[in-house]
Amino acid sequence: MPTEIPRAQPDSAAAGEASRQLHERLLGGGRERDAAVVELHALLLKAARFEVERRRGSLSHLRVGDREDLAQQSADDALMAVLAKLGEFRGESRFTTWVYKFGLLEAGVKVRRRAWQGREIPIEEEAWATLADAGATVANRVESRELIGALRGAIERSLTAHQREVLVAVALNDVPIDVLAERLGSNRGALYKTLHDARKRLRQDLAERGLTIGESPREER
């Protein structure tokens, strides 16, 4: 069964009112705001700890104290992000629910980066070899390699070097996109645009040869 994400607050009218008041106190000043910031950080830490624990399988090399440190860092960064974006809250959900997602996101990013720390991104040749053999039986291996060959040819013909690098890393090597962005000195938005353009070119190239590929290859989880 999938892990259930705990709610930021119990589902009650009192919790809703507390959530609204937390938002108002954060928009204010003085000691009330300072206390609200402490409360906010506690909520974000709860979210970060949950996400780090949920992804602990990719952090088996870390001690418990290191995972806690990762959660603390995530909560600290999420706090800065929330405070910078308070004006963007539109009340479409409970404030604490909106806030909780910041903690989950920051922790998720940090876990993926830590899991890839010190690891090299496989070169393109290794990626193609792995894809050709992954899960293939003797009966379908030849057909699979023919299809992969067609896709590889389309990638070499129609994509720029940068588009190839990004597509192979994300789609074949399963490199988290935020990790790749850090390695390339780019950002998630720019790399998602690169992936979109690359896949559009591939579909056009393959369509001209009577082949098709899925509209939504696997992206960041």
N, CA and C atoms as a LAMMPS dump frame, in Angstrom:
ITEM: TIMESTEP
0
ITEM: NUMBER OF ATOMS
663
ITEM: BOX BOUNDS ff ff ff
-5.0000000000000000e+02 5.0000000000000000e+02
-5.0000000000000000e+02 5.0000000000000000e+02
-5.0000000000000000e+02 5.0000000000000000e+02
ITEM: ATOMS id mol type element x y z
1 1 1 N 0.837 -1.198 0
2 1 2 C 0 0 0
3 1 3 C 0.871 1.248 0
4 2 1 N 0.481 2.289 -0.762
5 2 2 C 1.273 3.513 -0.782
6 2 3 C 1.249 4.211 0.564
7 3 1 N 2.341 4.882 0.881
8 3 2 C 2.414 5.617 2.136
9 3 3 C 1.453 6.792 2.108
10 4 1 N 0.67 6.928 3.144
11 4 2 C -0.304 8.023 3.213
12 4 3 C 0.365 9.266 3.771
13 5 1 N 0.198 10.381 3.082
14 5 2 C 0.771 11.634 3.543
15 5 3 C -0.079 12.163 4.694
16 6 1 N 0.524 12.389 5.85
17 6 2 C -0.264 12.886 6.98
18 6 3 C -0.775 14.286 6.735
19 7 1 N -1.918 14.588 7.28
20 7 2 C -2.472 15.921 7.113
21 7 3 C -1.711 16.919 7.97
22 8 1 N -1.643 18.145 7.474
23 8 2 C -0.916 19.17 8.212
24 8 3 C -1.624 19.479 9.526
25 9 1 N -2.956 19.441 9.535
26 9 2 C -3.734 19.706 10.736
27 9 3 C -4.943 18.764 10.738
28 10 1 N -5.492 18.421 11.893
29 10 2 C -6.708 17.616 11.924
30 10 3 C -7.808 18.335 11.146
31 11 1 N -8.661 17.536 10.525
32 11 2 C -9.722 18.11 9.689
33 11 3 C -10.858 18.583 10.591
34 12 1 N -10.809 19.839 11.039
35 12 2 C -11.841 20.374 11.925
36 12 3 C -11.945 21.876 11.723
37 13 1 N -13.055 22.423 12.166
38 13 2 C -13.255 23.871 12.065
39 13 3 C -12.21 24.613 12.884
40 14 1 N -11.851 24.045 14.05
41 14 2 C -10.851 24.689 14.901
42 14 3 C -9.499 24.746 14.208
43 15 1 N -9.146 23.661 13.517
44 15 2 C -7.873 23.626 12.795
45 15 3 C -7.878 24.638 11.651
46 16 1 N -9.039 24.773 10.998
47 16 2 C -9.144 25.747 9.918
48 16 3 C -8.963 27.168 10.421
49 17 1 N -9.541 27.444 11.573
50 17 2 C -9.403 28.766 12.167
51 17 3 C -7.958 29.019 12.596
52 18 1 N -7.304 27.999 13.155
53 18 2 C -5.904 28.131 13.559
54 18 3 C -5.017 28.388 12.348
55 19 1 N -5.357 27.738 11.256
56 19 2 C -4.6 27.932 10.022
57 19 3 C -4.735 29.372 9.526
58 20 1 N -5.972 29.884 9.563
59 20 2 C -6.219 31.257 9.112
60 20 3 C -5.482 32.258 10.003
61 21 1 N -5.511 32.01 11.29
62 21 2 C -4.844 32.92 12.217
63 21 3 C -3.323 32.887 12.039
64 22 1 N -2.781 31.707 11.741
65 22 2 C -1.337 31.607 11.511
66 22 3 C -0.94 32.492 10.332
67 23 1 N -1.728 32.465 9.29
68 23 2 C -1.447 33.303 8.117
69 23 3 C -1.493 34.782 8.486
70 24 1 N -2.511 35.161 9.228
71 24 2 C -2.654 36.563 9.62
72 24 3 C -1.501 37.018 10.514
73 25 1 N -1.096 36.169 11.447
74 25 2 C 0.016 36.525 12.338
75 25 3 C 1.33 36.669 11.584
76 26 1 N 1.518 35.863 10.565
77 26 2 C 2.729 35.955 9.747
78 26 3 C 2.766 37.251 8.942
79 27 1 N 1.603 37.763 8.619
80 27 2 C 1.526 39.012 7.869
81 27 3 C 1.677 40.229 8.782
82 28 1 N 1.594 39.994 10.082
83 28 2 C 1.697 41.087 11.045
84 28 3 C 3.137 41.376 11.433
85 29 1 N 3.332 41.741 12.68
86 29 2 C 4.671 42.079 13.139
87 29 3 C 4.829 41.822 14.625
88 30 1 N 5.986 42.154 15.14
89 30 2 C 6.24 42.027 16.564
90 30 3 C 6.352 40.598 17.041
91 31 1 N 6.066 40.421 18.345
92 31 2 C 6.217 39.116 18.96
93 31 3 C 5.246 38.086 18.393
94 32 1 N 4.07 38.533 17.998
95 32 2 C 3.086 37.611 17.43
96 32 3 C 3.628 36.979 16.148
97 33 1 N 4.256 37.807 15.339
98 33 2 C 4.832 37.274 14.101
99 33 3 C 5.992 36.332 14.406
100 34 1 N 6.836 36.709 15.348
101 34 2 C 7.973 35.857 15.705
102 34 3 C 7.498 34.48 16.169
103 35 1 N 6.447 34.464 16.984
104 35 2 C 5.899 33.198 17.458
105 35 3 C 5.297 32.399 16.302
106 36 1 N 4.675 33.107 15.356
107 36 2 C 4.079 32.443 14.196
108 36 3 C 5.157 31.814 13.323
109 37 1 N 6.305 32.473 13.202
110 37 2 C 7.409 31.933 12.406
111 37 3 C 7.92 30.643 13.033
112 38 1 N 8.015 30.599 14.351
113 38 2 C 8.443 29.379 15.048
114 38 3 C 7.442 28.253 14.798
115 39 1 N 6.166 28.591 14.857
116 39 2 C 5.11 27.601 14.612
117 39 3 C 5.164 27.1 13.173
118 40 1 N 5.407 28.026 12.26
119 40 2 C 5.508 27.667 10.852
120 40 3 C 6.682 26.714 10.62
121 41 1 N 7.809 27.014 11.212
122 41 2 C 8.989 26.16 11.033
123 41 3 C 8.723 24.755 11.569
124 42 1 N 8.012 24.649 12.677
125 42 2 C 7.687 23.338 13.245
126 42 3 C 6.835 22.521 12.268
127 43 1 N 5.886 23.181 11.626
128 43 2 C 5.04 22.496 10.653
129 43 3 C 5.855 22.033 9.452
130 44 1 N 6.738 22.897 8.977
131 44 2 C 7.582 22.546 7.833
132 44 3 C 8.55 21.416 8.181
133 45 1 N 9.033 21.41 9.398
134 45 2 C 9.93 20.34 9.832
135 45 3 C 9.191 19.005 9.871
136 46 1 N 7.936 19.055 10.298
137 46 2 C 7.113 17.841 10.297
138 46 3 C 6.981 17.291 8.877
139 47 1 N 6.72 18.172 7.929
140 47 2 C 6.597 17.755 6.534
141 47 3 C 7.917 17.208 6.001
142 48 1 N 9.006 17.902 6.305
143 48 2 C 10.326 17.485 5.817
144 48 3 C 10.72 16.128 6.385
145 49 1 N 10.476 15.923 7.675
146 49 2 C 10.813 14.636 8.281
147 49 3 C 10.022 13.508 7.638
148 50 1 N 8.745 13.774 7.373
149 50 2 C 7.925 12.755 6.72
150 50 3 C 8.505 12.392 5.358
151 51 1 N 8.872 13.4 4.568
152 51 2 C 9.359 13.138 3.213
153 51 3 C 10.72 12.448 3.229
154 52 1 N 11.597 12.854 4.125
155 52 2 C 12.903 12.196 4.234
156 52 3 C 12.722 10.733 4.627
157 53 1 N 11.833 10.481 5.56
158 53 2 C 11.579 9.102 5.985
159 53 3 C 10.969 8.292 4.846
160 54 1 N 10.065 8.912 4.085
161 54 2 C 9.42 8.208 2.965
162 54 3 C 10.436 7.799 1.906
163 55 1 N 11.484 8.597 1.754
164 55 2 C 12.496 8.325 0.738
165 55 3 C 13.773 7.72 1.338
166 56 1 N 13.694 7.193 2.528
167 56 2 C 14.898 6.722 3.21
168 56 3 C 15.61 5.601 2.461
169 57 1 N 14.892 4.9 1.589
170 57 2 C 15.511 3.831 0.813
171 57 3 C 16.66 4.309 -0.05
172 58 1 N 16.588 5.549 -0.505
173 58 2 C 17.673 6.09 -1.341
174 58 3 C 18.767 6.723 -0.493
175 59 1 N 18.587 6.691 0.843
176 59 2 C 19.566 7.293 1.754
177 59 3 C 20.082 6.268 2.759
178 60 1 N 20.14 5.017 2.344
179 60 2 C 20.537 3.955 3.264
180 60 3 C 21.953 4.132 3.793
181 61 1 N 22.769 4.913 3.067
182 61 2 C 24.155 5.135 3.492
183 61 3 C 24.265 6.215 4.574
184 62 1 N 23.158 6.897 4.879
185 62 2 C 23.191 7.973 5.867
186 62 3 C 22.763 7.48 7.242
187 63 1 N 23.362 8.052 8.262
188 63 2 C 22.957 7.761 9.625
189 63 3 C 21.662 8.518 9.943
190 64 1 N 21.017 8.105 11.025
191 64 2 C 19.77 8.756 11.435
192 64 3 C 20 10.249 11.658
193 65 1 N 21.109 10.598 12.3
194 65 2 C 21.416 12.003 12.549
195 65 3 C 21.582 12.801 11.277
196 66 1 N 22.136 12.163 10.238
197 66 2 C 22.314 12.846 8.951
198 66 3 C 20.964 13.088 8.282
199 67 1 N 20.065 12.126 8.416
200 67 2 C 18.728 12.308 7.84
201 67 3 C 17.978 13.427 8.565
202 68 1 N 18.169 13.507 9.88
203 68 2 C 17.54 14.58 10.637
204 68 3 C 18.104 15.935 10.219
205 69 1 N 19.406 15.981 9.981
206 69 2 C 20.027 17.22 9.522
207 69 3 C 19.471 17.634 8.161
208 70 1 N 19.239 16.645 7.307
209 70 2 C 18.661 16.924 5.992
210 70 3 C 17.25 17.491 6.139
211 71 1 N 16.488 16.947 7.059
212 71 2 C 15.131 17.452 7.308
213 71 3 C 15.181 18.88 7.844
214 72 1 N 16.108 19.151 8.753
215 72 2 C 16.242 20.494 9.309
216 72 3 C 16.608 21.501 8.214
217 73 1 N 17.55 21.147 7.348
218 73 2 C 17.926 22.027 6.249
219 73 3 C 16.734 22.284 5.326
220 74 1 N 15.98 21.24 5.068
221 74 2 C 14.806 21.374 4.202
222 74 3 C 13.781 22.315 4.822
223 75 1 N 13.547 22.16 6.116
224 75 2 C 12.585 23.025 6.798
225 75 3 C 13.055 24.473 6.8
226 76 1 N 14.355 24.693 6.996
227 76 2 C 14.899 26.053 6.987
228 76 3 C 14.685 26.717 5.63
229 77 1 N 15.011 25.983 4.551
230 77 2 C 14.857 26.547 3.205
231 77 3 C 13.388 26.739 2.852
232 78 1 N 12.552 25.797 3.279
233 78 2 C 11.114 25.924 3.016
234 78 3 C 10.542 27.133 3.739
235 79 1 N 11.041 27.398 4.95
236 79 2 C 10.587 28.57 5.71
237 79 3 C 10.871 29.851 4.938
238 80 1 N 12.073 29.979 4.406
239 80 2 C 12.425 31.168 3.631
240 80 3 C 11.536 31.298 2.391
241 81 1 N 11.251 30.164 1.766
242 81 2 C 10.415 30.185 0.566
243 81 3 C 8.987 30.621 0.89
244 82 1 N 8.438 30.084 1.975
245 82 2 C 7.072 30.442 2.367
246 82 3 C 6.97 31.923 2.714
247 83 1 N 7.914 32.419 3.51
248 83 2 C 7.877 33.827 3.911
249 83 3 C 8.005 34.749 2.705
250 84 1 N 8.759 34.331 1.712
251 84 2 C 8.931 35.15 0.509
252 84 3 C 7.688 35.138 -0.38
253 85 1 N 6.828 34.119 -0.203
254 85 2 C 5.67 33.966 -1.09
255 85 3 C 4.341 34.102 -0.356
256 86 1 N 4.36 34.676 0.833
257 86 2 C 3.108 34.824 1.582
258 86 3 C 2.046 35.559 0.778
259 87 1 N 2.47 36.548 0.01
260 87 2 C 1.521 37.324 -0.775
261 87 3 C 0.879 36.553 -1.897
262 88 1 N 1.418 35.376 -2.221
263 88 2 C 0.874 34.565 -3.312
264 88 3 C -0.228 33.618 -2.836
265 89 1 N -0.409 33.508 -1.519
266 89 2 C -1.455 32.627 -1.012
267 89 3 C -2.821 33.219 -1.316
268 90 1 N -3.663 32.435 -1.993
269 90 2 C -4.959 32.936 -2.453
270 90 3 C -6.134 32.361 -1.672
271 91 1 N -5.871 31.535 -0.69
272 91 2 C -6.958 30.983 0.113
273 91 3 C -7.748 29.892 -0.565
274 92 1 N -7.231 29.315 -1.638
275 92 2 C -7.948 28.256 -2.337
276 92 3 C -7.88 26.935 -1.577
277 93 1 N -6.952 26.837 -0.647
278 93 2 C -6.859 25.685 0.246
279 93 3 C -6.524 26.222 1.632
280 94 1 N -6.52 25.355 2.617
281 94 2 C -6.123 25.78 3.949
282 94 3 C -4.658 26.238 3.904
283 95 1 N -4.338 27.298 4.628
284 95 2 C -2.982 27.839 4.601
285 95 3 C -1.953 26.793 5.024
286 96 1 N -2.257 26.035 6.06
287 96 2 C -1.307 25.029 6.521
288 96 3 C -1.1 23.92 5.488
289 97 1 N -2.124 23.626 4.706
290 97 2 C -1.975 22.647 3.628
291 97 3 C -1.052 23.193 2.547
292 98 1 N -1.256 24.453 2.208
293 98 2 C -0.404 25.124 1.213
294 98 3 C 1.046 25.135 1.68
295 99 1 N 1.253 25.442 2.949
296 99 2 C 2.59 25.51 3.532
297 99 3 C 3.256 24.139 3.545
298 100 1 N 2.496 23.122 3.903
299 100 2 C 3.032 21.779 4.053
300 100 3 C 3.734 21.302 2.784
301 101 1 N 3.195 21.702 1.638
302 101 2 C 3.767 21.268 0.365
303 101 3 C 5.172 21.827 0.157
304 102 1 N 5.438 22.997 0.723
305 102 2 C 6.783 23.563 0.614
306 102 3 C 7.793 22.655 1.317
307 103 1 N 7.416 22.148 2.474
308 103 2 C 8.304 21.251 3.211
309 103 3 C 8.541 19.953 2.464
310 104 1 N 7.488 19.398 1.881
311 104 2 C 7.625 18.17 1.098
312 104 3 C 8.534 18.385 -0.108
313 105 1 N 8.332 19.51 -0.804
314 105 2 C 9.115 19.782 -2.001
315 105 3 C 10.596 19.963 -1.68
316 106 1 N 10.892 20.777 -0.686
317 106 2 C 12.292 21.027 -0.335
318 106 3 C 12.99 19.742 0.093
319 107 1 N 12.319 18.934 0.893
320 107 2 C 12.911 17.683 1.342
321 107 3 C 13.12 16.723 0.174
322 108 1 N 12.155 16.666 -0.721
323 108 2 C 12.287 15.79 -1.88
324 108 3 C 13.486 16.156 -2.738
325 109 1 N 13.662 17.439 -2.969
326 109 2 C 14.792 17.91 -3.768
327 109 3 C 16.115 17.563 -3.086
328 110 1 N 16.195 17.819 -1.794
329 110 2 C 17.444 17.567 -1.072
330 110 3 C 17.776 16.084 -0.992
331 111 1 N 16.764 15.242 -0.837
332 111 2 C 17.008 13.801 -0.801
333 111 3 C 17.541 13.328 -2.15
334 112 1 N 16.929 13.784 -3.238
335 112 2 C 17.399 13.356 -4.557
336 112 3 C 18.831 13.813 -4.798
337 113 1 N 19.143 15.043 -4.424
338 113 2 C 20.495 15.538 -4.61
339 113 3 C 21.496 14.773 -3.754
340 114 1 N 21.13 14.475 -2.506
341 114 2 C 22.048 13.741 -1.638
342 114 3 C 22.27 12.314 -2.164
343 115 1 N 21.198 11.708 -2.684
344 115 2 C 21.32 10.344 -3.204
345 115 3 C 22.273 10.276 -4.389
346 116 1 N 22.361 11.369 -5.168
347 116 2 C 23.228 11.396 -6.351
348 116 3 C 24.575 12.046 -6.062
349 117 1 N 24.794 12.472 -4.84
350 117 2 C 26.049 13.134 -4.499
351 117 3 C 27.229 12.172 -4.712
352 118 1 N 28.206 12.626 -5.493
353 118 2 C 29.376 11.802 -5.759
354 118 3 C 29.191 10.787 -6.864
355 119 1 N 27.989 10.664 -7.399
356 119 2 C 27.742 9.72 -8.496
357 119 3 C 27.921 10.411 -9.841
358 120 1 N 28.471 9.688 -10.788
359 120 2 C 28.62 10.225 -12.13
360 120 3 C 27.398 9.848 -12.961
361 121 1 N 26.991 10.759 -13.836
362 121 2 C 25.9 10.46 -14.754
363 121 3 C 26.447 9.566 -15.856
364 122 1 N 25.853 8.373 -16.086
365 122 2 C 26.369 7.451 -17.102
366 122 3 C 26.453 8.104 -18.473
367 123 1 N 27.454 7.696 -19.255
368 123 2 C 27.593 8.251 -20.603
369 123 3 C 26.52 7.67 -21.508
370 124 1 N 26.328 8.286 -22.646
371 124 2 C 25.227 7.909 -23.528
372 124 3 C 25.309 6.467 -23.992
373 125 1 N 26.514 5.984 -24.341
374 125 2 C 26.651 4.617 -24.826
375 125 3 C 26.187 3.608 -23.776
376 126 1 N 26.542 3.848 -22.511
377 126 2 C 26.13 2.946 -21.44
378 126 3 C 24.613 2.948 -21.284
379 127 1 N 24.013 4.119 -21.449
380 127 2 C 22.566 4.23 -21.3
381 127 3 C 21.833 3.423 -22.355
382 128 1 N 22.28 3.495 -23.589
383 128 2 C 21.632 2.751 -24.668
384 128 3 C 21.789 1.244 -24.471
385 129 1 N 22.965 0.816 -24.025
386 129 2 C 23.191 -0.607 -23.808
387 129 3 C 22.283 -1.132 -22.709
388 130 1 N 22.133 -0.354 -21.649
389 130 2 C 21.259 -0.756 -20.539
390 130 3 C 19.813 -0.84 -20.99
391 131 1 N 19.376 0.139 -21.766
392 131 2 C 17.996 0.156 -22.241
393 131 3 C 17.734 -1.035 -23.158
394 132 1 N 18.681 -1.381 -23.999
395 132 2 C 18.493 -2.471 -24.954
396 132 3 C 18.322 -3.817 -24.262
397 133 1 N 18.987 -4.002 -23.114
398 133 2 C 18.967 -5.287 -22.429
399 133 3 C 17.986 -5.366 -21.275
400 134 1 N 17.491 -4.222 -20.812
401 134 2 C 16.636 -4.216 -19.624
402 134 3 C 15.333 -4.96 -19.862
403 135 1 N 15.13 -6.027 -19.128
404 135 2 C 13.875 -6.75 -19.178
405 135 3 C 13.609 -7.467 -20.49
406 136 1 N 14.592 -7.554 -21.377
407 136 2 C 14.373 -8.151 -22.681
408 136 3 C 14.518 -9.672 -22.617
409 137 1 N 13.611 -10.392 -23.3
410 137 2 C 13.711 -11.835 -23.425
411 137 3 C 14.371 -12.151 -24.756
412 138 1 N 14.769 -13.406 -24.94
413 138 2 C 15.401 -13.795 -26.204
414 138 3 C 14.448 -13.56 -27.364
415 139 1 N 13.158 -13.793 -27.128
416 139 2 C 12.176 -13.68 -28.206
417 139 3 C 11.992 -12.253 -28.698
418 140 1 N 12.044 -11.287 -27.78
419 140 2 C 11.742 -9.916 -28.219
420 140 3 C 12.958 -9.013 -28.268
421 141 1 N 14.154 -9.532 -27.941
422 141 2 C 15.331 -8.673 -27.867
423 141 3 C 15.671 -8.05 -29.221
424 142 1 N 15.556 -8.843 -30.299
425 142 2 C 15.885 -8.317 -31.625
426 142 3 C 14.948 -7.178 -32.005
427 143 1 N 13.648 -7.392 -31.792
428 143 2 C 12.676 -6.346 -32.115
429 143 3 C 12.914 -5.102 -31.266
430 144 1 N 13.197 -5.294 -29.983
431 144 2 C 13.446 -4.16 -29.101
432 144 3 C 14.643 -3.357 -29.581
433 145 1 N 15.695 -4.051 -29.96
434 145 2 C 16.89 -3.354 -30.408
435 145 3 C 16.649 -2.604 -31.715
436 146 1 N 15.776 -3.144 -32.565
437 146 2 C 15.446 -2.434 -33.801
438 146 3 C 14.708 -1.131 -33.479
439 147 1 N 13.751 -1.198 -32.553
440 147 2 C 13.012 -0.002 -32.167
441 147 3 C 13.931 1.013 -31.492
442 148 1 N 14.802 0.513 -30.617
443 148 2 C 15.741 1.407 -29.944
444 148 3 C 16.689 2.033 -30.958
445 149 1 N 17.077 1.239 -31.949
446 149 2 C 17.954 1.769 -32.998
447 149 3 C 17.291 2.905 -33.754
448 150 1 N 15.983 2.747 -34.04
449 150 2 C 15.255 3.798 -34.744
450 150 3 C 15.175 5.055 -33.888
451 151 1 N 14.909 4.88 -32.599
452 151 2 C 14.836 6.023 -31.69
453 151 3 C 16.197 6.706 -31.563
454 152 1 N 17.229 5.903 -31.459
455 152 2 C 18.572 6.473 -31.335
456 152 3 C 18.942 7.262 -32.58
457 153 1 N 18.576 6.721 -33.751
458 153 2 C 18.854 7.439 -34.992
459 153 3 C 18.127 8.768 -35.043
460 154 1 N 16.878 8.779 -34.579
461 154 2 C 16.096 10.017 -34.559
462 154 3 C 16.724 11.03 -33.613
463 155 1 N 17.203 10.566 -32.477
464 155 2 C 17.846 11.466 -31.52
465 155 3 C 19.101 12.084 -32.115
466 156 1 N 19.898 11.276 -32.801
467 156 2 C 21.139 11.783 -33.394
468 156 3 C 20.872 12.731 -34.556
469 157 1 N 19.794 12.478 -35.298
470 157 2 C 19.484 13.313 -36.462
471 157 3 C 18.857 14.64 -36.08
472 158 1 N 17.904 14.586 -35.13
473 158 2 C 17.016 15.734 -34.952
474 158 3 C 17.304 16.607 -33.73
475 159 1 N 18.11 16.128 -32.796
476 159 2 C 18.318 16.885 -31.566
477 159 3 C 19.683 17.561 -31.518
478 160 1 N 19.717 18.674 -30.802
479 160 2 C 20.994 19.342 -30.559
480 160 3 C 21.759 18.549 -29.497
481 161 1 N 23.034 18.855 -29.331
482 161 2 C 23.847 18.156 -28.337
483 161 3 C 23.264 18.34 -26.937
484 162 1 N 22.805 19.548 -26.632
485 162 2 C 22.229 19.816 -25.314
486 162 3 C 20.935 19.047 -25.126
487 163 1 N 20.089 19.01 -26.139
488 163 2 C 18.835 18.267 -26.039
489 163 3 C 19.107 16.778 -25.838
490 164 1 N 20.105 16.236 -26.537
491 164 2 C 20.462 14.828 -26.358
492 164 3 C 20.92 14.553 -24.935
493 165 1 N 21.769 15.439 -24.428
494 165 2 C 22.306 15.252 -23.083
495 165 3 C 21.192 15.223 -22.045
496 166 1 N 20.259 16.153 -22.146
497 166 2 C 19.175 16.242 -21.174
498 166 3 C 18.221 15.058 -21.316
499 167 1 N 17.84 14.728 -22.53
500 167 2 C 16.89 13.636 -22.75
501 167 3 C 17.459 12.303 -22.288
502 168 1 N 18.701 12.022 -22.64
503 168 2 C 19.314 10.752 -22.249
504 168 3 C 19.452 10.668 -20.727
505 169 1 N 19.86 11.76 -20.103
506 169 2 C 20.04 11.744 -18.651
507 169 3 C 18.721 11.489 -17.929
508 170 1 N 17.658 12.185 -18.331
509 170 2 C 16.382 12.086 -17.628
510 170 3 C 15.599 10.838 -18.037
511 171 1 N 15.482 10.59 -19.349
512 171 2 C 14.627 9.51 -19.827
513 171 3 C 15.285 8.138 -19.766
514 172 1 N 16.598 8.071 -19.976
515 172 2 C 17.278 6.778 -19.998
516 172 3 C 18 6.461 -18.687
517 173 1 N 18.664 7.468 -18.128
518 173 2 C 19.454 7.23 -16.916
519 173 3 C 18.7 7.513 -15.625
520 174 1 N 17.465 8.029 -15.766
521 174 2 C 16.625 8.29 -14.592
522 174 3 C 17.276 9.257 -13.612
523 175 1 N 17.994 10.244 -14.152
524 175 2 C 18.608 11.271 -13.309
525 175 3 C 17.524 12.275 -12.909
526 176 1 N 17.34 12.542 -11.618
527 176 2 C 16.349 13.553 -11.209
528 176 3 C 16.65 14.889 -11.878
529 177 1 N 15.614 15.569 -12.32
530 177 2 C 15.834 16.772 -13.107
531 177 3 C 16.472 17.893 -12.293
532 178 1 N 16.209 17.951 -10.984
533 178 2 C 16.855 18.996 -10.191
534 178 3 C 18.346 18.702 -10.003
535 179 1 N 18.702 17.406 -9.972
536 179 2 C 20.12 17.027 -9.903
537 179 3 C 20.82 17.426 -11.194
538 180 1 N 20.175 17.133 -12.321
539 180 2 C 20.76 17.482 -13.61
540 180 3 C 20.896 18.989 -13.754
541 181 1 N 19.894 19.726 -13.304
542 181 2 C 19.949 21.188 -13.384
543 181 3 C 21.15 21.721 -12.604
544 182 1 N 21.39 21.151 -11.437
545 182 2 C 22.523 21.574 -10.617
546 182 3 C 23.844 21.273 -11.32
547 183 1 N 23.95 20.1 -11.931
548 183 2 C 25.189 19.71 -12.614
549 183 3 C 25.462 20.598 -13.831
550 184 1 N 24.381 20.993 -14.503
551 184 2 C 24.534 21.776 -15.738
552 184 3 C 24.502 23.278 -15.491
553 185 1 N 24.311 23.688 -14.239
554 185 2 C 24.211 25.113 -13.942
555 185 3 C 22.972 25.735 -14.543
556 186 1 N 21.878 24.962 -14.588
557 186 2 C 20.628 25.431 -15.188
558 186 3 C 19.54 25.41 -14.124
559 187 1 N 18.277 25.325 -14.538
560 187 2 C 17.159 25.235 -13.604
561 187 3 C 16.101 24.304 -14.173
562 188 1 N 15.2 23.877 -13.31
563 188 2 C 14.178 22.908 -13.712
564 188 3 C 13.344 23.392 -14.889
565 189 1 N 12.917 24.663 -14.832
566 189 2 C 12.075 25.189 -15.9
567 189 3 C 12.751 25.116 -17.254
568 190 1 N 14.021 25.498 -17.302
569 190 2 C 14.755 25.476 -18.565
570 190 3 C 14.909 24.05 -19.085
571 191 1 N 15.163 23.097 -18.185
572 191 2 C 15.341 21.717 -18.62
573 191 3 C 14.028 21.084 -19.055
574 192 1 N 12.924 21.431 -18.395
575 192 2 C 11.625 20.93 -18.847
576 192 3 C 11.313 21.459 -20.245
577 193 1 N 11.688 22.716 -20.514
578 193 2 C 11.481 23.274 -21.862
579 193 3 C 12.337 22.527 -22.871
580 194 1 N 13.571 22.203 -22.499
581 194 2 C 14.453 21.445 -23.384
582 194 3 C 13.852 20.072 -23.684
583 195 1 N 13.334 19.402 -22.656
584 195 2 C 12.71 18.09 -22.854
585 195 3 C 11.493 18.179 -23.769
586 196 1 N 10.681 19.202 -23.552
587 196 2 C 9.487 19.384 -24.385
588 196 3 C 9.875 19.55 -25.858
589 197 1 N 10.848 20.411 -26.109
590 197 2 C 11.279 20.656 -27.486
591 197 3 C 11.903 19.408 -28.1
592 198 1 N 12.684 18.677 -27.289
593 198 2 C 13.336 17.469 -27.793
594 198 3 C 12.308 16.414 -28.188
595 199 1 N 11.322 16.214 -27.342
596 199 2 C 10.305 15.203 -27.637
597 199 3 C 9.447 15.593 -28.838
598 200 1 N 9.204 16.877 -28.998
599 200 2 C 8.457 17.334 -30.164
600 200 3 C 9.223 17.036 -31.446
601 201 1 N 10.527 17.302 -31.418
602 201 2 C 11.358 17.007 -32.597
603 201 3 C 11.41 15.511 -32.889
604 202 1 N 11.503 14.72 -31.82
605 202 2 C 11.555 13.271 -32.012
606 202 3 C 10.274 12.746 -32.634
607 203 1 N 9.133 13.201 -32.141
608 203 2 C 7.856 12.748 -32.696
609 203 3 C 7.74 13.108 -34.168
610 204 1 N 8.199 14.3 -34.516
611 204 2 C 8.139 14.714 -35.914
612 204 3 C 9.044 13.847 -36.788
613 205 1 N 10.255 13.587 -36.292
614 205 2 C 11.215 12.782 -37.056
615 205 3 C 10.7 11.362 -37.257
616 206 1 N 10.196 10.754 -36.192
617 206 2 C 9.71 9.38 -36.285
618 206 3 C 8.424 9.276 -37.092
619 207 1 N 7.578 10.302 -36.979
620 207 2 C 6.332 10.298 -37.748
621 207 3 C 6.614 10.29 -39.244
622 208 1 N 7.648 10.998 -39.652
623 208 2 C 8.028 11.018 -41.069
624 208 3 C 8.468 9.647 -41.554
625 209 1 N 8.828 8.761 -40.631
626 209 2 C 9.287 7.405 -40.968
627 209 3 C 8.258 6.354 -40.572
628 210 1 N 7.042 6.821 -40.267
629 210 2 C 5.961 5.902 -39.963
630 210 3 C 6.007 5.284 -38.589
631 211 1 N 6.732 5.915 -37.658
632 211 2 C 6.843 5.403 -36.297
633 211 3 C 6.281 6.421 -35.323
634 212 1 N 5.879 5.948 -34.163
635 212 2 C 5.37 6.854 -33.138
636 212 3 C 5.973 6.491 -31.796
637 213 1 N 6.026 7.484 -30.88
638 213 2 C 6.421 7.231 -29.507
639 213 3 C 5.36 7.847 -28.613
640 214 1 N 5.338 7.453 -27.351
641 214 2 C 4.325 7.954 -26.421
642 214 3 C 4.409 9.45 -26.254
643 215 1 N 3.272 10.047 -25.9
644 215 2 C 3.207 11.486 -25.702
645 215 3 C 3.853 11.92 -24.389
646 216 1 N 3.901 11.03 -23.41
647 216 2 C 4.373 11.423 -22.08
648 216 3 C 5.384 10.461 -21.506
649 217 1 N 6.611 10.434 -22.069
650 217 2 C 7.648 9.587 -21.486
651 217 3 C 7.874 9.986 -20.04
652 218 1 N 8.444 9.077 -19.261
653 218 2 C 8.613 9.299 -17.82
654 218 3 C 9.451 10.516 -17.514
655 219 1 N 8.953 11.373 -16.633
656 219 2 C 9.688 12.541 -16.199
657 219 3 C 9.929 12.436 -14.711
658 220 1 N 10.202 13.568 -14.127
659 220 2 C 10.525 13.619 -12.699
660 220 3 C 9.376 13.132 -11.87
661 221 1 N 9.705 12.277 -10.841
662 221 2 C 8.674 11.797 -9.94
663 221 3 C 8.406 12.791 -8.864
